[in-house]
Amino acid sequence: MSAKMKQVIENIKDLSSDEKALIAHCLISSLETKQDDNVDDAWAAIAETRFSELMSGSVQGVSWEEIKKEIKG
């Protein structure tokens, strides 16, 4: 492990949540490579399917509050 990496890990606890989020965003963005041209179309198709399922009543939505409760246990 490089000295820079060790320094980041040792000091991460001193950062605010916003600073940690910015670092996470920068790290993830730096990993991104050329995007597959079909990705947007695939996500759009999934979104349309999910929307149709919600509108038809074949699935029930879950509120953000319910999701947070489940995550917190």
DSSP file (Angstrom, degrees, kcal/mol; ACC not computed):
  #  RESIDUE AA STRUCTURE BP1 BP2  ACC     N-H-->O    O-->H-N    N-H-->O    O-->H-N    TCO  KAPPA ALPHA  PHI   PSI    X-CA   Y-CA   Z-CA
    1    1 A M              0   0    0      0, 0.0     2,-0.0     0, 0.0     0, 0.0   0.000 360.0 360.0 360.0 135.6    0.0    0.0    0.0
    2    2 A S     >  -     0   0    0      1,-0.1     4,-2.2     4,-0.0     5,-0.2  -0.272 360.0-115.7 -72.2 160.4    1.4    3.4   -0.9
    3    3 A A  H  > S+     0   0    0      1,-0.2     4,-2.2     2,-0.2     5,-0.1   0.861 116.9  54.5 -63.4 -36.3    2.1    6.1    1.6
    4    4 A K  H  > S+     0   0    0      2,-0.2     4,-2.2     1,-0.2    -1,-0.2   0.909 108.1  48.8 -64.5 -41.3   -0.6    8.3    0.1
    5    5 A M  H  > S+     0   0    0      1,-0.2     4,-2.5     2,-0.2    -2,-0.2   0.919 110.4  50.5 -65.2 -43.4   -3.2    5.5    0.5
    6    6 A K  H  X S+     0   0    0     -4,-2.2     4,-2.6     1,-0.2    -1,-0.2   0.902 109.7  51.7 -59.3 -41.6   -2.2    4.9    4.1
    7    7 A Q  H  X S+     0   0    0     -4,-2.2     4,-1.8     2,-0.2    -1,-0.2   0.909 109.8  48.7 -63.6 -43.2   -2.5    8.7    4.8
    8    8 A V  H  X S+     0   0    0     -4,-2.2     4,-1.1     2,-0.2    -2,-0.2   0.942 113.3  47.0 -62.0 -47.6   -6.0    8.8    3.3
    9    9 A I  H  < S+     0   0    0     -4,-2.5     3,-0.4     1,-0.2     4,-0.4   0.903 112.6  49.5 -62.5 -41.8   -7.2    5.8    5.3
   10   10 A E  H  < S+     0   0    0     -4,-2.6     3,-0.3     1,-0.2    -1,-0.2   0.825 118.3  39.0 -66.9 -31.0   -5.7    7.1    8.5
   11   11 A N  H >< S+     0   0    0     -4,-1.8     3,-1.6    -5,-0.2     4,-0.3   0.469  86.3  94.7-100.2  -2.7   -7.3   10.6    8.0
   12   12 A I  G >< S+     0   0    0     -4,-1.1     3,-1.5    -3,-0.4    -1,-0.2   0.833  78.3  62.1 -61.4 -32.8  -10.7    9.5    6.6
   13   13 A K  G 3  S+     0   0    0     -4,-0.4    -1,-0.3     1,-0.3    -2,-0.1   0.728  98.1  58.7 -66.0 -20.3  -12.4    9.6   10.1
   14   14 A D  G <  S+     0   0    0     -3,-1.6    -1,-0.3    -4,-0.1    -2,-0.2   0.535  88.9  95.4 -85.8  -7.0  -11.6   13.3   10.3
   15   15 A L  S <  S-     0   0    0     -3,-1.5     2,-0.1    -4,-0.3    -3,-0.0  -0.517  76.6-116.8 -86.3 152.3  -13.5   14.2    7.2
   16   16 A S     >  -     0   0    0     -2,-0.2     4,-2.4     1,-0.1     5,-0.2  -0.319  32.2-104.8 -75.1 167.5  -17.1   15.4    7.1
   17   17 A S  H  > S+     0   0    0      1,-0.2     4,-2.5     2,-0.2     5,-0.2   0.899 123.1  52.5 -60.5 -40.7  -19.8   13.3    5.5
   18   18 A D  H  > S+     0   0    0      1,-0.2     4,-2.2     2,-0.2    -1,-0.2   0.899 109.4  48.6 -63.1 -40.4  -19.8   15.8    2.5
   19   19 A E  H  > S+     0   0    0      2,-0.2     4,-2.3     1,-0.2    -2,-0.2   0.904 111.6  49.3 -67.0 -40.5  -16.1   15.5    2.1
   20   20 A K  H  X S+     0   0    0     -4,-2.4     4,-2.6     2,-0.2    -2,-0.2   0.905 110.6  50.9 -63.4 -41.1  -16.3   11.7    2.2
   21   21 A A  H  X S+     0   0    0     -4,-2.5     4,-2.6     2,-0.2    -2,-0.2   0.902 109.6  50.3 -63.8 -40.6  -19.1   11.7   -0.4
   22   22 A L  H  X S+     0   0    0     -4,-2.2     4,-2.6     2,-0.2    -1,-0.2   0.915 111.3  48.3 -64.2 -42.8  -17.0   14.0   -2.6
   23   23 A I  H  X S+     0   0    0     -4,-2.3     4,-2.7     2,-0.2    -2,-0.2   0.928 111.7  49.8 -62.7 -44.4  -14.0   11.6   -2.4
   24   24 A A  H  X S+     0   0    0     -4,-2.6     4,-2.7     1,-0.2     5,-0.2   0.922 111.3  49.3 -60.0 -44.4  -16.2    8.6   -3.1
   25   25 A H  H  X S+     0   0    0     -4,-2.6     4,-2.8     1,-0.2    -1,-0.2   0.929 111.8  48.2 -60.3 -46.3  -17.7   10.4   -6.1
   26   26 A C  H  X S+     0   0    0     -4,-2.6     4,-1.9     2,-0.2    -2,-0.2   0.904 112.4  48.9 -63.0 -41.7  -14.2   11.3   -7.4
   27   27 A L  H  X S+     0   0    0     -4,-2.7     4,-0.8     2,-0.2    -2,-0.2   0.936 113.8  45.1 -63.5 -46.7  -12.9    7.7   -6.9
   28   28 A I  H >X S+     0   0    0     -4,-2.7     3,-0.9     1,-0.2     4,-0.8   0.911 112.4  51.8 -64.9 -42.0  -15.9    6.2   -8.7
   29   29 A S  H >< S+     0   0    0     -4,-2.8     3,-0.6     1,-0.3    -1,-0.2   0.862 104.5  57.1 -62.6 -35.0  -15.7    8.7  -11.5
   30   30 A S  H 3< S+     0   0    0     -4,-1.9    -1,-0.3     1,-0.2    -2,-0.2   0.727 104.2  53.7 -69.8 -19.6  -12.1    7.9  -12.0
   31   31 A L  H << S+     0   0    0     -3,-0.9    -1,-0.2    -4,-0.8    -2,-0.2   0.681  83.4 109.7 -85.0 -19.6  -12.9    4.3  -12.6
   32   32 A E    <<  -     0   0    0     -4,-0.8     2,-0.2    -3,-0.6     3,-0.1  -0.317  46.0-177.4 -64.9 135.8  -15.4    4.9  -15.3
   33   33 A T        -     0   0    0      1,-0.2    -1,-0.1    -2,-0.0    -2,-0.0  -0.470  48.2 -37.3-115.6-169.7  -14.4    3.9  -18.8
   34   34 A K        -     0   0    0     -2,-0.2     2,-0.3     1,-0.1    -1,-0.2  -0.285  68.7-123.3 -54.9 129.8  -16.1    4.2  -22.1
   35   35 A Q        -     0   0    0     -3,-0.1     2,-0.2     1,-0.1    -1,-0.1  -0.580  20.6-113.3 -81.2 136.4  -19.8    3.7  -21.7
   36   36 A D    >   -     0   0    0     -2,-0.3     3,-1.7     1,-0.1     4,-0.5  -0.500  21.4-133.6 -65.0 131.1  -21.5    1.0  -23.7
   37   37 A D  T 3  S+     0   0    0      1,-0.3     4,-0.5    -2,-0.2     3,-0.2   0.744 103.4  56.0 -61.0 -24.0  -23.9    2.7  -26.1
   38   38 A N  T 3> S+     0   0    0      1,-0.2     4,-2.4     2,-0.1    -1,-0.3   0.541  83.7  84.9 -87.9  -6.8  -26.6    0.2  -25.2
   39   39 A V  H <> S+     0   0    0     -3,-1.7     4,-2.7     1,-0.2     5,-0.2   0.937  89.7  48.0 -63.0 -47.9  -26.6    1.0  -21.5
   40   40 A D  H  > S+     0   0    0     -4,-0.5     4,-2.3    -3,-0.2    -1,-0.2   0.904 112.9  49.0 -60.4 -41.3  -28.9    4.0  -21.7
   41   41 A D  H  > S+     0   0    0     -4,-0.5     4,-2.1     2,-0.2    -1,-0.2   0.895 111.0  50.2 -64.7 -39.6  -31.4    2.0  -23.8
   42   42 A A  H  X S+     0   0    0     -4,-2.4     4,-2.2     2,-0.2    -2,-0.2   0.922 111.8  47.2 -65.8 -44.0  -31.3   -0.9  -21.4
   43   43 A W  H  X S+     0   0    0     -4,-2.7     4,-2.6     1,-0.2    -2,-0.2   0.895 111.2  52.1 -64.1 -39.2  -31.9    1.4  -18.3
   44   44 A A  H  X S+     0   0    0     -4,-2.3     4,-2.4    -5,-0.2    -1,-0.2   0.903 109.2  49.9 -63.3 -40.5  -34.7    3.1  -20.2
   45   45 A A  H  X S+     0   0    0     -4,-2.1     4,-2.2     2,-0.2    -2,-0.2   0.910 111.6  48.3 -64.8 -41.9  -36.4   -0.2  -21.0
   46   46 A I  H  X S+     0   0    0     -4,-2.2     4,-2.7     2,-0.2     5,-0.2   0.926 111.6  50.0 -62.8 -44.6  -36.1   -1.3  -17.3
   47   47 A A  H  X S+     0   0    0     -4,-2.6     4,-2.6     1,-0.2    -2,-0.2   0.907 110.6  49.4 -62.0 -42.4  -37.6    2.0  -16.2
   48   48 A E  H  X S+     0   0    0     -4,-2.4     4,-2.5     2,-0.2    -1,-0.2   0.912 111.8  48.9 -63.6 -42.3  -40.5    1.7  -18.6
   49   49 A T  H  X S+     0   0    0     -4,-2.2     4,-2.3     2,-0.2    -2,-0.2   0.938 112.7  47.1 -61.8 -47.5  -41.2   -1.9  -17.4
   50   50 A R  H  X S+     0   0    0     -4,-2.7     4,-2.3     1,-0.2    -2,-0.2   0.905 112.2  50.4 -62.3 -41.9  -41.1   -0.9  -13.8
   51   51 A F  H  X S+     0   0    0     -4,-2.6     4,-2.7     1,-0.2    -1,-0.2   0.923 110.2  49.7 -62.3 -44.6  -43.4    2.1  -14.4
   52   52 A S  H  X S+     0   0    0     -4,-2.5     4,-2.2     1,-0.2     6,-0.3   0.889 109.9  51.6 -61.5 -39.7  -45.9   -0.1  -16.3
   53   53 A E  H  X>S+     0   0    0     -4,-2.3     6,-1.2     2,-0.2     5,-1.1   0.904 111.8  46.6 -64.2 -41.6  -45.9   -2.6  -13.4
   54   54 A L  H  <5S+     0   0    0     -4,-2.3     3,-0.5     1,-0.2    -2,-0.2   0.927 113.6  47.9 -64.8 -44.8  -46.6    0.2  -10.9
   55   55 A M  H  <5S+     0   0    0     -4,-2.7    -2,-0.2     1,-0.2    -1,-0.2   0.843 112.2  49.0 -67.5 -33.8  -49.3    1.7  -13.0
   56   56 A S  H  <5S-     0   0    0     -4,-2.2    -1,-0.2    -5,-0.2    -2,-0.2   0.672 108.8-123.5 -79.7 -15.7  -51.0   -1.7  -13.6
   57   57 A G  T  <5S+     0   0    0     -4,-0.9    -3,-0.2    -3,-0.5    -4,-0.1   0.527  76.0 125.0  85.3   6.1  -50.9   -2.5   -9.9
   58   58 A S  S   <S+     0   0    0     -5,-1.1     2,-0.3    -6,-0.3    -4,-0.2   0.718  79.2  29.2 -72.4 -18.5  -49.0   -5.8  -10.5
   59   59 A V  S    S-     0   0    0     -6,-1.2     2,-0.4    -9,-0.1    -2,-0.2  -0.967  79.5-132.9-134.4 155.2  -46.4   -4.5   -8.1
   60   60 A Q        -     0   0    0     -2,-0.3     2,-0.1    -3,-0.0    -6,-0.1  -0.886  21.0-126.5-108.1 138.4  -46.6   -2.2   -5.1
   61   61 A G        -     0   0    0     -2,-0.4     2,-0.4    -7,-0.1    -1,-0.0  -0.363  16.4-138.9 -75.6 161.2  -44.2    0.6   -4.5
   62   62 A V        -     0   0    0     -2,-0.1     2,-0.0     3,-0.0    -1,-0.0  -0.984  18.4-123.1-123.7 133.1  -42.3    1.0   -1.2
   63   63 A S     >  -     0   0    0     -2,-0.4     4,-2.0     1,-0.1     5,-0.1  -0.322  20.0-118.0 -73.2 157.4  -41.8    4.4    0.4
   64   64 A W  H  > S+     0   0    0      1,-0.2     4,-2.5     2,-0.2     5,-0.2   0.859 116.3  57.5 -60.4 -36.6  -38.4    5.8    1.2
   65   65 A E  H  > S+     0   0    0      1,-0.2     4,-2.2     2,-0.2    -1,-0.2   0.908 105.9  48.8 -61.8 -42.3  -39.3    5.8    4.9
   66   66 A E  H  > S+     0   0    0      2,-0.2     4,-2.2     1,-0.2    -2,-0.2   0.896 110.7  50.9 -64.3 -40.5  -40.1    2.0    4.7
   67   67 A I  H  X S+     0   0    0     -4,-2.0     4,-2.3     2,-0.2    -2,-0.2   0.929 109.8  49.7 -63.2 -45.6  -36.7    1.4    3.0
   68   68 A K  H  X S+     0   0    0     -4,-2.5     4,-2.4     1,-0.2    -2,-0.2   0.903 110.1  51.2 -61.5 -41.2  -34.8    3.3    5.7
   69   69 A K  H  X S+     0   0    0     -4,-2.2     4,-1.2     1,-0.2    -1,-0.2   0.916 110.8  48.4 -61.4 -42.6  -36.6    1.4    8.5
   70   70 A E  H  < S+     0   0    0     -4,-2.2    -1,-0.2     1,-0.2    -2,-0.2   0.883 111.7  49.5 -66.5 -38.1  -35.7   -1.9    6.9
   71   71 A I  H  < S+     0   0    0     -4,-2.3    -1,-0.2     1,-0.2    -2,-0.2   0.912 110.1  50.2 -66.3 -42.4  -32.0   -0.9    6.4
   72   72 A K  H  <        0   0    0     -4,-2.4    -1,-0.2    -5,-0.2    -2,-0.2   0.715 360.0 360.0 -70.7 -19.7  -31.7    0.3   10.0
   73   73 A G     <        0   0    0     -4,-1.2    -3,-0.2    -5,-0.2    -1,-0.1   0.455 360.0 360.0  81.4 360.0  -33.2   -3.0   11.2
